[in-house]
Amino acid sequence: MTDEREAAVSRSEPEPPEPERYYAERISPTAEGLSLAVPQEAMNEGARMSWRLVGVVNEPTGQGIILVWDQHGFISG
């Protein structure tokens, strides 16, 4: 999360607010494009933290995807 925030600031984007329950994670393509390995690693990392993936959307500028995580995990309700 820290790297994503630093990258957003370095691109002169407004800094997003601190997540409370839901966390949006931008997955950007590499030089070779967006392979399945990149989002899979992000999903594995979310699973290791017991987060629940609740949404995937195209990044508005077309530069990747955004994963939306429920940080309260699998026992949320």
ZAVOKOL-30588 format. One record per residue (C-alpha): x negated, y, z; residue number from 1; residue in three letters. Coordinates in steps of 0.25 Angstrom, whole numbers, plus 5000, padded with zeros to 4 digits. Layout:
ZAVOKOL-30588
     u     v     w    i   aa
     X     Y     Z  NUM  ALA
...
END
This chain:
ZAVOKOL-30588
     u     v     w    i   aa
  5000  5000  5000    1  MET
  4989  5010  5003    2  THR
  4982  5008  4989    3  ASP
  4996  5011  4983    4  GLU
  4998  5023  4991    5  ARG
  4984  5028  4987    6  GLU
  4986  5025  4973    7  ALA
  4999  5033  4973    8  ALA
  4992  5045  4979    9  VAL
  4980  5044  4969   10  SER
  4990  5045  4958   11  ARG
  4996  5058  4963   12  SER
  5009  5051  4966   13  GLU
  5017  5055  4979   14  PRO
  5013  5046  4990   15  GLU
  5025  5036  4993   16  PRO
  5031  5036  5007   17  PRO
  5026  5026  5017   18  GLU
  5035  5013  5015   19  PRO
  5044  5009  5026   20  GLU
  5050  4996  5022   21  ARG
  5049  4995  5007   22  TYR
  5035  4997  5000   23  TYR
  5033  5000  4985   24  ALA
  5021  4994  4979   25  GLU
  5016  4999  4965   26  ARG
  5009  4988  4957   27  ILE
  5002  4994  4946   28  SER
  4996  4987  4934   29  PRO
  4981  4984  4932   30  THR
  4973  4987  4920   31  ALA
  4979  4974  4914   32  GLU
  4993  4977  4917   33  GLY
  5002  4972  4928   34  LEU
  4999  4957  4930   35  SER
  5007  4948  4939   36  LEU
  4996  4947  4948   37  ALA
  4997  4961  4953   38  VAL
  5011  4961  4958   39  PRO
  5009  4947  4963   40  GLN
  4998  4951  4972   41  GLU
  5007  4963  4977   42  ALA
  5018  4953  4980   43  MET
  5009  4944  4987   44  ASN
  5003  4955  4996   45  GLU
  5018  4959  4999   46  GLY
  5021  4945  5003   47  ALA
  5009  4944  5012   48  ARG
  5014  4956  5019   49  MET
  5028  4949  5020   50  SER
  5034  4961  5012   51  TRP
  5046  4958  5003   52  ARG
  5046  4962  4988   53  LEU
  5059  4969  4985   54  VAL
  5057  4976  4972   55  GLY
  5049  4977  4960   56  VAL
  5050  4989  4951   57  VAL
  5043  4995  4939   58  ASN
  5034  5007  4943   59  GLU
  5041  5019  4937   60  PRO
  5029  5023  4928   61  THR
  5027  5009  4923   62  GLY
  5014  5007  4930   63  GLN
  5017  4994  4937   64  GLY
  5028  4989  4947   65  ILE
  5032  4993  4961   66  ILE
  5035  4982  4971   67  LEU
  5044  4985  4982   68  VAL
  5042  4978  4996   69  TRP
  5050  4977  5008   70  ASP
  5039  4978  5019   71  GLN
  5048  4972  5029   72  HIS
  5046  4959  5022   73  GLY
  5055  4946  5021   74  PHE
  5063  4948  5034   75  ILE
  5068  4962  5030   76  SER
  5083  4964  5031   77  GLY
END
